[in-house]
């Protein structure tokens, strides 16, 4: 097992992040494998927003994982922030070697560092392996999520 560093993504990481998003059962239908102007705009918006972080797992200069964090202010839980986790991906050849668990532990530490009251995420109902993974990490399926695609 190598030491993967978790850090904020830079523009130089964008090609690898987009490839991770597209190299996924669900991502194949909704993401392109190459960077276009929409990905460029999205990256610039995330990078400029202090409530958003695009994070990569870097193994010796190679991106092997990614996710996006959004820190959501709210009045509930005595005005505490929530840490929303999206687009979690680990490169297929690195799954099962602990990168995902270490990445999520890093997320929990990051959320605590910011004073968040909760870390939350959604996972597609078809992703049984992901459900087991998050449950092993202590996440509880406490809510029913709903989305409206536009």
Secondary structure in CASP SS format (residue, H / E / C, confidence):
PFRMAT SS
TARGET T0000
AUTHOR 0000-0000-0000
METHOD secondary structure of the structure
MODEL  1
X C 1.00
X C 1.00
X C 1.00
X C 1.00
X E 1.00
X E 1.00
X E 1.00
X E 1.00
X C 1.00
X C 1.00
X H 1.00
X H 1.00
X H 1.00
X H 1.00
X H 1.00
X H 1.00
X H 1.00
X H 1.00
X H 1.00
X H 1.00
X H 1.00
X H 1.00
X C 1.00
X C 1.00
X C 1.00
X C 1.00
X H 1.00
X H 1.00
X H 1.00
X H 1.00
X C 1.00
X C 1.00
X C 1.00
X C 1.00
X C 1.00
X C 1.00
X H 1.00
X H 1.00
X H 1.00
X H 1.00
X H 1.00
X H 1.00
X H 1.00
X H 1.00
X H 1.00
X H 1.00
X H 1.00
X H 1.00
X C 1.00
X C 1.00
X C 1.00
X E 1.00
X E 1.00
X E 1.00
X E 1.00
X E 1.00
X E 1.00
X E 1.00
X E 1.00
X C 1.00
X C 1.00
X E 1.00
X E 1.00
X E 1.00
X E 1.00
X E 1.00
X E 1.00
X E 1.00
X E 1.00
X E 1.00
X E 1.00
X E 1.00
X C 1.00
X C 1.00
X C 1.00
X H 1.00
X H 1.00
X H 1.00
X H 1.00
X C 1.00
X C 1.00
X E 1.00
X E 1.00
X E 1.00
X E 1.00
X E 1.00
X E 1.00
X E 1.00
X E 1.00
X E 1.00
X C 1.00
X H 1.00
X H 1.00
X H 1.00
X C 1.00
X C 1.00
X C 1.00
X C 1.00
X H 1.00
X H 1.00
X H 1.00
X H 1.00
X H 1.00
X H 1.00
X H 1.00
X H 1.00
X H 1.00
X H 1.00
X H 1.00
X H 1.00
X H 1.00
X H 1.00
X H 1.00
X H 1.00
X C 1.00
X C 1.00
X C 1.00
X E 1.00
X E 1.00
X E 1.00
X E 1.00
X C 1.00
X C 1.00
X C 1.00
X C 1.00
X C 1.00
X C 1.00
X H 1.00
X H 1.00
X H 1.00
X H 1.00
X H 1.00
X H 1.00
X H 1.00
X H 1.00
X H 1.00
X C 1.00
X C 1.00
X C 1.00
X C 1.00
X C 1.00
X C 1.00
X C 1.00
X C 1.00
X C 1.00
X C 1.00
X C 1.00
X C 1.00
X C 1.00
X C 1.00
END
